[in-house]
């Protein structure tokens, strides 16, 4: 059976990004995290625990109220958060389909979502667990499925080395030896089992159907990936379109908006046909586009702690 979370989500396929000193440094840190025993142990233990989820054997976890309190305490000190139409979320298992602008997005969502059902987020493993304090916070907060995959910056380093950048050859070799691509069938099927198991157990999922970080406020990176709607069709759960506004460029006191749309309901099918998937994806894409602001403008003037807040989760 083909995995829902296919390589289009597991490995970047877009045009290679330009390499800067900052992106090369990020790659170096990412490679170090890939080989770090603490990071490896955290990822493996969480995935093992999540695979065992079912109604009779729920995941050991802190109460969602505690999770929300911990994350809100951190986020509300730094930002002003506005939540719009939270009542759109059904009191049943659902998939929240969200645009993605910053590494803070998963934590922002987990801080504001209802405590029932319990929501899980599929997030980049090394970005989430590459620092001890992130591992500590997420151990307390829970609710994250670590996804192992190669970064677009790492793909760019490998391509540059092959094109003749001698200064990147050693780094590219280390990436190929150390970093999981996320595209192997075993990993993809494991993620499928976990996601479908969570939905079957009565909990919800947060997914980012763009498949990558966006680089512009009030825009979606299209086309959306198919995995989100395939999970919804197979599990027979609604999709709630969600738009985050303001998270692309952070600074102290900035207003961040979470905007929820009407739930989208589709007929359940264990083997979704291409036409069913495409129709559902088109419906989701339109719903997300309709939630985007038409007149978004960034504040001018001084932006306190801008560099720190934009890089603290790297």
N, C-alpha and C positions, 0 to 999 in steps of 0.2 A: 504494500500500500504506500502511495506517495505521501510524504509528510505535508501537513498544512503549512508549517513554517518553513517554506522552501528556501532555496539558496538566494532568491531575490531578496529575502529578508535577512538571511544569515551572512551574506557577503556583499559588500558594496559593488554596484554595477554601473554607477554613474561615471561621467567623465572624471578623470583624475584631477584631484585638487592641486593647486600650486603649493610647493613646499616652502615654508618659511622657517626661520630659526625657532620660532615658538612651536610650530607643528612637529619639527624634528625632535625638540625636547620632549614634547608630549609623547611621541612614539617611544623614545628612550625610556620614559617613565612607565609606559604601558607594557613594554617588553619586560622591564624589571618586575612589574606586578604579575605578569604571566608566569614567571619563574619563582615567585615568592611562595614559600611553603604555607604561610598563614593564609594567603589568598586562595591557594589551591584547596587547602583543607576546608575553608569556609564554603567555597562553591560546591565542592563534592558532598559535604555533609548536608547542605541545604537541599540540593537536588535529590539526594537519597531520601531525605525526610518527606519532601513534597511528593515523590513518586508513590509513597505509601498511603496517600490521602484517599479516603472513601468515607461514607457516612458512618461506618462502624469504627474507623480509625482516623479521626480528625487530626490535623497537624497540631502538635503542642505549640502554643503561642500565647503571647500576652493578650489581654482583652483589647478589643479595638478602641475602647475609650482611652486606655492607657497610651496606645499608639498615637491616637489623635492628639492627646494632651502633650506628649513628648514633641511631636513634630510642630504642632501649633506654637508651642512655647518658643521654639527656635525661629520659626518663619515669621511670626507676628512681631517679633522684636525688630526685625529687619525691614519688613514690607507692610504695606496696607493691602489687605486681601478682600476682594469683593466677589461674592458667589451669587450667580444669577440663576434662578429657576431650579434650585436643588430638588424641588418637589417632582421634577420630571423623572428622577431615578425611580424605577419600580422597586417594590419591596419583594423582589424575587431575583434569582440569578440573572445577570445581564452582562453584556460586554460594553464597556465604555470605550468608544473610538475617539481618540484625542490627537490633536495636532501636537507637534513636538518642536520646541524652540530652544530649550536649554536643559542642562543636566539636572536642574532643580525641579523640573516638571513632575517627576514621579513623587518626590517628597511633598510638593505643594498639594498634589491631588490626594495623597494618603492623609494629609493633615485636615482635609475638608470633607472627605466623603463620609456618608452615614456609617454607623457602626454595624448595621445589619442591612444586607448581607455583608460578610467580610470580603473586602476586595484585595486582589493580588495584582501586582504589576510585573510585566515582563521587561527587564531592564538589562543593560550592558553590564556584564559581570565585573570586568576590571574597573570600569568607571565607578561602580558601586562599592567595591571592596578593596580598592588599591591603597587606602590609608586606614590606619588603626582606628581613628575616631569615627570614620564612616562605618566600619565593621561593628563598632560598639553601638552606635545609634541604630543601625539596621537590625542588630541582634535584639534590641529592645523593641523596635517598631515592627519588625517582621513584614510579611505581606509582599515580598519581592521574589520573583523567579529569576535567578541569574542566567543570562543568556551569554554563552561564550561565542565570540565571533571576532573576526579580524576587522580592524578599523580602516576607514577610507584613507587615513593618513599613512597607515602601514602599507596598504596596497600601492600608494603613491611612492613610498620609499623604495619598495621592491622594483617598481617600474623604472624609477630614476636610476637605480643601481644597474639594471640591465641595459639602460640606455647610455651608460658610460660614466655615471657619477661615482668615481672611485672612492670618494669620502663616505659613501653610503653602503659600500659593498658588505662590510662586516656587519652593519646594523641589519641590512636586508637578509643576510644569511641567518642571523640570530632570530629574526622574525619568523622565517620559514621553519626553523627548528623548534621554536618555543611556543609560538602563538597558535592556539586552535582556530581554525577558520570558521567553525560553526556550521560547516556545510556537509559534514559526514552524516550518513543516514542514521547512525546510532544516536547522535546528538539530536537530530531533527525529530526522530520518533520519540525520544525521551521527553522533549518539550511538548509534543502533541499529547502524550499520555498525561502529563502533569496538567496542562491547560484543560483538557476534556474531563479529567478527574476532578479538578476544582469546580468546574461548572456542574458536573453531575452530583457533587456533594452538597450543592445548595449555595455555594459562594459565587462571587463575581470576579470579572477580569477587567483590567485596564490595558488596552493595546494601542500602539501608535502606528496606524496604518500607512503613514508616509514612509516608514522604514528607515528613516534617517532624521538628523536634526535639520530643521529648516533654517534659512538664513535671512528671512524677511518677515517682519510683522504683517499680519492680515493677509498672508499668502499661504497656500498649501503647495507642498511639493507633489505634483501629480505625474503619472497616475498613482492612485493609492494601491497598496499591495493587497493581494487577494486573501491572505491568511485570516484576517479579521472576520470577513463574511463567511468563509468556509467553516470556521469554528462555530459561528452563530447558527448556521444552517444545520450543521451536524449535531450540535447540542440542543437545538430548539429553543434558544434564548433570544431576547430582543437585543438590539444594538442601540445604545444611546449616544448620539453625536455630541461631542464636547469640544469647545474651543478655548484655548488659553490665550490671553491677551496681555502683553507687556513683559513676558519673561525672556525675550531675546537679549535685551540689554539691561542689565540689572544695576541698581544703585540704591543707596539707603533711603528708605521711605517711599520707594516707588509703588504705585498702585498696580496690583496684579489682579486680573479678572479671570474667573472660571465661569464659562457660560454653557449651560446644558440645554440641549434641544429635546424635541419630542422623541420618545422611543420608536424605533423602527421594528416592525414585526414581520417575520418571514416564516414560511412553512418549513417544518423540520424534515430533513432528509439525510439519511446516513451516507449516501453517495451523491453529493451535489453535482449536477451537470454544469457544464461550462456556461450554458445560457442562463441558468439560475444564479450562478455566481456573478456573472457580468451584470445582470439586472440588479441584484442586491448591491453590488459595488457602485453602480451608477446612482442608485437611490441614496446610499450613504454619502457619496461624494457631493451630491447636490445639497444634502442636509447640512453637511459641514461647511460648505461654501456659503450657504444662507446665513450661518451664524457669525461669519467673519465681519468685523467692523468695516464700514466704508470710508471712514474719515480718521483713521488712526494717525496720530502725530506724536513724536517723541518730544519730551520737555527740553527746552533750551536752557543753557546756563550750567551752573556747577552741579555735578553728580557725585555725591560723596561715596567713597569706597567702591567706586565703579570697577576698577581693575580687580580688587580683591573678591568682590561678590561674583564677578563673571568667571573667575578662575578657581574659586575655592573648592569646587566639586570636580575639577580635572583629576 
